[in-house]
Amino acid sequence: MGNSALKAHLETAQKTGVFQLTGKGLSEFPEDLQKLASNLRTIDLSNNKIEILPPLMGKFSVLKSLALNNNKLTALPEELCKLKKLETLHLNGNHLTQLPATFGQLLALKTLSLSGNQLRTVPTQLCSLRHLDVVDLSRNQIQSVPDTVGDLQAIELNLNQNQISQISVQISHCPRLKVLRLEENCLDLSMLPQSILSDSQISLLAVEGNLFEIKNLRELEGYDKLYQFTVQFTGCLLVDGEMHYSLLLEHTAI
């Protein structure tokens, strides 16, 4: 991209507080953006080829939304965690294997999307984020859900298309968790905590595509005692000429 085109985008961003430059083949974070660090509220650099985020990321003091989907990021700088007003962070389709140790300092964060990365565990740093509503960790390489998940404050947790074979019973203790998505994992029915049915706030459980049939959920203790479940089709998607259906298991207290 030429300097004149970038300059035009910067001038627009100065007026609107929004900088959007997607699908332009950028290999680096535009350093000229730091000139607008005090007034940018939204940055979208999705669908580029950015491999590294510079330390200057910490200068965007009023930034509320940051999107870097489909780049080539392998790590995030600690400075990113200085963005005290950041509410939405989209990092889908990168090569991230972990989050910075200080990620829990993003206290305003409400929505976090990390789908399609290379995470092997649910990051413990997320449990420090008291305002976090939605977490998308789908399409990673997560094999188990640890005990620390019990402190997660999220309302929705998406773990679809991982390699999960074990889930800590502590997931039932998440105080605000209403939606739990576990489709297309490696779960055996015996590894699904029964307390999800009998002793949790979860009201929507998506488990299609694991190592058991939906009908076998009736075997779990708590299924008949406290809840009435219905399995419903929620939509279909045409992929490579084939129709794929999504099943959700929803329960309501009797």
Steps between C-alpha positions, in 0.01 A plus 500: 500500500630845408569775750228719350233232551613441858498874564140520377396223740678677786323827423164325503584325825595827663149627431305183583710324764484186284792356303413213266750358254415139420622266229784721380789259548656700783798322653547747786284699738491857360723700735342827385190392692668604824441861396131431566554300818304745714178497295465163322210292636503226235778332302432227244800350319347163420597287201856624468840335554606661826737277700595725793324770699738774618525628859331823391170308524488607864463865405141478374346620824137533382487196270182297550510255208795325338467251214796311357326197357680287243852629535820310589540589865689246712508705822354812658712771666461568872430863406166395351382435853527872582186573297279570801193595295511209254162326489520287186799301374482283187805287422346215301710314246850569629774271642480585869605231746454702820400838642726748683529444874350845558195439279282510812564876518255561215230563757250661261501207256154363419549299180802287411529298179795265459351248261737323264825538694731242660406524867539174692319603817240747625713800603483553878539875447138515382379428852619846612271678255187579701307665213568234238175391335592297193807280445560316172778239517364280222728332244808484721689199639358495852495150649358561848318764702683559832368569851575872466206532260272522805604865546408599145241780495390456138137458397589303186797268447561350156731197497377343176741308276781440746639167625337508844469165674484622862306778672543602860188483714586858600340621178168454681605772745539778242268762652372654175548228239178450302624366165760224468597377153692172479415375151745285304737405780619163637268474800373169626173522689674394823730805472212750491449623859148410616492819705462695174146360492418508869701777659596781265368821343544357149180520297630412155739211442624414149662154487436357154795325334661336803549131587141440613148534371284785619232259619746345747500819705186362662728260686662780696385563855313826522352483153154403620518645851549868433476574130301432193718485189412549141730439206436729209642583162620859506615535144684345212807590301603399150867400503672353195164402357385320816236611747622519861253537784561657837334341802454678830396343824301752701356460845262691719424442865181310575 
